[in-house]
Every structure is written in structure tokens, then in C-alpha cells.
Amino acid sequence: MLKRRVIQIDCMTRVFLTRFFENDITTGTDDLKGTFFWLVAALAMPGIFIPWLRVFDWEIALLMYGTDGLRMISRADKCFYLSISMISSGALAAMTWNSMLPDRRDALILGALPVPPTTIIASKLLALATYLLMIAVLTHSAGALFFGTFLSRDQSFSFVVRGIVGHFVASAAGGIAIALTISALQGACLSVLRGRVATRAMVALQVGTVTALTLGAALTLPASVAVRTALGAPGAESWVLWMPFVWFLGLYEVILGTNEPLLHDL
């Protein structure tokens, strides 16, 4: 019985995972699935280009203000990257909107099969976790390597490792948090509402998600600049501390070993 359940979960997980690539970009065809991975590769570019574009300024900051000054100045760049990565993750979730949760097609096909609902849900959650982890690795690995090494000049090897790990963990956690928030809102909407009301609410939720992502993109640059002031002078620019990507900057800095209470609170 257990072996049969494992086989069912394995088969359905593969099917659900494939569904994530059947969207408006791939149009469900195998030859165009590569387009999706090219998109993910494009999303990885900021993590590669930002350190190379900023390396000269970081070197000047290191010479003038030391390692502590470099860490303070680079927080704006970290926030900028974290914001971009979270918005990108939200955009991918919006593109795979219909694949985040079991839909009508799943109910019609799987509902007629002798498969327990718990097996279906477990398979869907496993496929979602696999998808999000795959996106995180493909998108943030290069950025973690470049940010971690470029910002660790004159530091110990353990600090270099913490820099790479901190960047990857914070970036991946931020992107996954946005995707899971969107999925949770979808689930809550479908759990509370029914019929046409649920359909209209889902459309409104999707429009609201895209609007929120657009607003977040517009605030990315000013918020990233304001972070330096907000962290350097508590009480100043306090509005930026409510931005989600700043919370993950706190995670980033805590992994690096900061002792600042505000960053621990974030």
C-alpha cells in the first residue's frame, strides 16, 4: 500500500511540475519550454552585472571607510537586488497562476481515479516546492557567488562563505515568500468563495498582484537608497522598514554576523 502511494505521488508530482511550464510563454509545447529557462537565465543577470558595475565604487568605499563602511554602503545594492528578485519571483508566480493550485482540469481527471485527495495535495505541494527551489538555484547561485566574493575583500574565508550563503538564502527566501504568499491568497480565496464569485475574485486578485508588483518595481530604487539612511539613523526614513525586501536584508546581515539590533528585529 505504501509503495503504491509513493508511486502515485511520484507520477503526479512529475505531471504537476510539468504544468508549471505550460503557460502563456511556453504555450504547453516541449520545444518552447527552453524559452522559460532563457527567461530564468535573464532573471539571473542582475546578480552577475550589479557586482561588476559596482565593484569600482565598492573598492573606493573600502579604501575610504574600511570594511564597516563598505558593508553599510553596499546595503543599498543588496536591497536593490533583493527587491528585483522578489518582484521577479512574483512575476513568475503570476505567469504560472493557474498551475499554483489544483484546478478544474485536475478535479475532472483525477477525481475519477482511485487516488486519495491527500495524495493529490501532497503531490501538488511537492511539485510546488521543487519548482520554487529550482527557480531559486537557477536565479540566485551566480549572484550569490559574485556578491559574496566581491564584498568580502580583506576578510576571512569564513566571512566569504557567510557572504555567499547569506546572499543566496536571503534572495531565495524572499522569492519563495512572495510565491507562497500568492499561492496562499489563491487558496484562501478558493476556500472562502464559490462559483462565479470565486472566479471574479481570482481575476481581481490576479490584477491586484500585478498592480502590487508594478508598484514595488517603481519603489525599488528610492527604497533602496532610503535604506542606508533608515539603518544609519533610526527614525529617519522609517517607512522603508515596512518594505518586505528590507526584512530579508535583515536576514542577510544576520547570517553575515551583524550585531545591530535593528537588523535582528527586521
PyMOL commands that set and color helices and strands:
alter all, ss='L'
color gray80, all
select helices_A, chain A and resi 2-19+30-95+97-99+104-110+117-150+157-192+195-232+238-242+244-256+261-265
alter helices_A, ss='H'
color red, helices_A
deselect
rebuild
show_as cartoon
